[in-house]
Amino acid sequence: MEGVSIVIVAAGRGMRMDQGDKIFIDIAGLPLIGHTWRQFDQLTETGEIIMVTRDNARPQFKELARRIGVGKPWKLVAGGEERQDSVWNGVNATDAEMSLVAIQDGARPCTPHSAIQAALAAARETGAAVLAKRVSDTLKRGDGQAQIAGTVDRENLWAVQTPQVFRREIILAALAKVREKGLLVTDDAAACEALGQAVRLIECEQPNPKATTPADLPFIESLLSG
């Protein structure tokens, strides 16, 4: 079995949550980030976990590791100015002997192991794979004045999730290309697109929500409690 590095990105402040630092919001008996960390610590394929965070949060992460009894090797890495900078720092801190890197949002604590394993298998085969969900809502394009300008064909549209999994050399090359060109990307697959690397979409059929606003928390808590 090829080794897998897990990079959990938890360096943002979650300003849309309006409840302080969202990753440390207590939910279902643990800080939100604790559930994400434990989910990957319990994954059989995990070889190491890189937690990308702010320097001033290091004491909280060290206490959390003790509290949840982390069993896999782990380390803390400083985040960057943008998410892609944090990912760059995290991926560069992974063990070069690990062939795959899985990048996960710290505020996405419910990702099922079966979906993670499907993404890992696809990335081993193709070099890059991401969890995603088909768009089911009708989509409208606005005109900038809160008026509908048209309807968007939703066929072949996907909402991308995490983890996003890559061969280590591919994601390093993709992120380096983005930095070289001065591009701003909102997810790691977009960096691969800039490199011309094909990315496999893996449909996640179970709930895999990310905590973005307070309205997300009751559903996430119900999943974690269940």
N, C-alpha and C positions, 0 to 999 in steps of 0.2 A: 504493500500500500504506500502510495506516494505521500510525503509529509504535507500538511496543510497549516499555513499560518493564518490566524484570524486577526484582522485589524478592525477593532471597534472604535468608531469615530465618535468621541464624546467631548469635543472641545468647544462646542457652541454654547450659547446662553439661553436659547429657546425663548426669544423675546415675545413670540406670539402666544406663549402659554400664560403670561401675565401672572405667574405664581412663583416667581423667583427662578432658580436654576431647575429646569424641568427634569433633568436626568436624576436629580436627588429628591423628587417628589415621592413621598411614601405612598405605595400602592400595593395592596395585597400582601402586606407584611414586610416589604423591602423597598428601598429606593428603586425607582424605575430601572436605572442602569444595572442594578444588582440582578434583576431578572434576566436581562440581556446577557450579562457576563456568565451567569450560571447556566443559561441555555447552551452556550458554546463550550463552556467548561465540561459539560456532560456529554458533548458530542464525541463519539468514538474516534472520528477522523482528526480531531484537533491535535496538532503537535505543539502549538504555542499560541498565546494570546497577547496581542499588542494593544494596550489601551491608550488611545490618543486623547489627551486632556489638557486642561490649563494647569500651569504650574501651581497655582494657589489651591487646586483641588486635590493635589497629591495626598495629603494626610487623609482625606475622606476616602480615597480609593484604597489606601493601604488598610484602613480600618474595615472597609467593606470586604476586601479579600479575606481578612481574618474571619469576618462574620459569616460569609457564605462558604468558607472552607474550600477555597480554590485549589484544585488538584493538578491542573496543567501548568507548565511553565508560563510565566507572564512577566511583562514589564510595562512601565509607564513611559510615554513619549510625549514631548511637548507638541501642542497643536500649532497651526499656522494662522495667518491672517484670514485666508479663505478656506473653505472646506477642502478644496483640491490641494492646498498647501499642507493641511493636516494629513490628508491621505498620503501625500508624498513623503512626509516625515515618517508616517507609520509603516509604509511599505519598505522604505529604506532601512528601517530598524528590524525587519524580519530576517530570520536565519536564511542565508543563501542556499543552504542545503534543502530547504523546503521548496517543493516544485510548484505548489499552488498557493495563491493568496485569496482569501475571501474577505471582502470589505463589507462591514455591517454598520448600519445606523445604531448609535447607542440607545436611541429612543424607540427602537422597534423590538420589543421584548418577547413577542409571541411566535416568532418564526418556527414552524414545525421542523423537526429533524428530517423528516422524509423529504421535504422540499429542499432543504440545504443539501442533502445527499444527492438529490437529482441534479442540482446545479453543479456540484462538485464533479459528478460523473460526466456531465456535458462539457465542462471546462477541460477535463482531462482529454476528451476526444477532440474538441475544436479549438481550444486555447482561451475561450472567453464565453461566459454564460451569465445571465442575470435572471432573477425571479421577477415575474411580472403578472399582471392581471389584465384580461381583456376589458376594454372600455365598454360598459353596458348602457350608460346614460346617453341620452341624446345630447349632442354637443352643438353649441351655438357660437358663432364668431361675433364679437362686439364691434361697434364702430368707434369706441373711445368715448362715447357720450351716453353710455348705459342703454344703448338701443341695439337690437339684433340686426346684424348686417348680413347674416346668412347661416345656413346649417352646414356643419362639417360632417362629411361621411366618416362614420366611426369604424367602418370595416378596416381591419388590419391596424387599428389603433390599440396601444397597450399602455397601461400605467405601470411604470417600472418601480420595483421594490429593491430591497436588499435581503440577503447578501448578493453582491456582484462578485463573481469568481473568475480569476484569471491565472494563466501561467505567469509565474513571477517575472520572467524576462519580458513578457508582453506588456504587463501593466506598467513596469518601470519605463519601458520605451515609450509607451503612450503618454504617460505623465510628463516625461522629459520633452516630448514633442509639444505638448500643450504649453509648458513653461517657455520653451524656445520661441513659440509663436505669440506668446502673451495672451492666450485665449482664456476666457472664463467659462468653466463648465460646471453644471449643477450635479452631474453624476459621473461615475467612473467609466461607464460605457461610452459616454460622449468623448472621453479622451481616446478610447480605442477607435471610435469613428474617425477622429482626426488623423489617426495613424493608418486608416484603411483596413483595420482588423475586423473581421466578421464577429458578431456577438450573437450567441444562441439565446432565444427567449424561452424560458422555462415557466410554464403556467403554474402558478401557485393557487391551488383550488381551495385551500384552507385559509381562514383569516390570518392576515399578517400586517396588522395596522401599525402605523407610526404615530406616536404622541406628538401632535403639532399644536393643537388648541385644547382648552379645557373640555370641550365637547367630546374629545376622543377618549378621555380617561374612564368614564363608566364602562364602555365596551371593552377596553383593554383590561380593566379590573375584573370584569366578568370572565374573560378568557383565562386570566392568570389564576383566579380563584377556582375555576372549574377544572 
